[in-house]
């Protein structure tokens, strides 16, 4: 269905966005890609910050502050994606029941 959140957005599709990993750098990239796909003109700064932080986490000299930043950005993007899901109807963005590594858009009826 068309994305009601932005007249220039992509198409909202229920289902998996990221599966099989809980590494913050993987989630940052997956969530940023999805947010950019849905809101290409609205969330550029947030998605670029997420990608840059993911690149930092791939280095050998990662600090606990880097992880704190990553989790804060993940929380912000998760909030944005969940807001999009809510505007699209009776959906949420998160994990499926029974699989904590299957992030995506899911119907609340599940």
C-alpha positions in Angstrom: 0.0 0.0 0.0 1.2 3.6 -0.6 3.0 5.1 2.3 0.6 7.6 4.0 3.4 9.1 5.9 5.0 11.0 3.0 3.7 11.9 -0.4 7.1 11.0 -1.8 7.6 7.8 0.2 7.9 4.3 -0.9 5.4 1.5 -0.5 4.6 0.2 3.0 5.0 -3.6 2.9 4.3 -5.9 5.9 7.0 -8.5 6.6 10.6 -8.8 7.5 13.1 -6.0 7.3 16.0 -7.7 9.1 16.4 -11.3 10.2 19.0 -13.5 11.8 21.2 -10.9 13.5 21.1 -8.7 16.5 24.5 -7.0 15.8 23.7 -3.2 16.1 25.7 -2.4 13.0 23.5 -4.8 10.9 20.3 -3.4 12.4 21.4 0.2 11.9 21.9 -0.5 8.2 18.7 -2.4 7.7 16.6 0.0 9.7 18.2 3.0 7.9 17.6 1.4 4.5 14.0 0.8 5.3 13.4 4.3 6.7 15.1 5.8 3.7 13.0 3.7 1.4 9.8 4.8 3.1 10.7 8.5 3.7 13.5 9.3 1.2 13.3 13.1 1.7 12.4 13.3 5.3 15.0 11.3 7.3 18.3 11.8 5.4 20.2 13.1 8.5 19.1 10.2 10.7 19.8 7.5 8.1 23.3 8.9 7.3 24.1 9.1 11.0 23.0 5.4 11.4 25.2 4.3 8.5 28.2 6.2 9.8 27.7 4.7 13.2 27.5 1.2 11.7 30.8 1.8 10.0 32.4 2.9 13.3 31.1 -0.4 14.9 32.9 -2.4 12.2 36.3 -1.0 13.3 38.6 -2.6 15.8 38.7 0.3 18.2 35.0 0.5 19.2 34.2 2.0 22.6 31.2 1.6 24.9 30.2 5.2 23.9 30.1 4.1 20.3 27.6 1.3 21.3 25.6 3.8 23.4 25.3 6.0 20.4 24.3 3.1 18.2 21.6 1.9 20.5 20.2 5.5 20.8 20.0 5.8 17.0 18.4 2.4 16.8 15.8 3.5 19.3 15.1 6.7 17.3 14.8 4.8 14.0 12.7 2.1 15.6 10.3 4.8 16.9 10.1 6.4 13.4 9.4 3.1 11.7 6.8 2.2 14.4 5.1 5.6 13.8 4.9 4.8 10.1 3.4 1.4 10.8 0.8 3.0 13.1 -0.2 5.5 10.5 -0.6 2.8 7.9 -3.2 1.0 10.0 -3.2 -1.7 12.6 0.5 -2.5 12.3 3.6 -2.2 14.4 7.4 -2.3 13.8 9.3 -4.8 15.9 10.0 -8.4 16.2 7.7 -11.3 15.6 6.5 -13.5 18.5 9.0 -16.3 19.0 11.8 -14.8 16.9 13.6 -11.9 18.5 15.8 -11.4 15.4 13.0 -11.1 12.9 12.4 -7.3 12.7 9.7 -5.9 10.4 6.2 -4.6 10.0 3.6 -6.8 11.5 -0.2 -6.7 11.9 -1.4 -6.3 15.5 -3.8 -9.1 14.7 -1.1 -11.7 14.6 
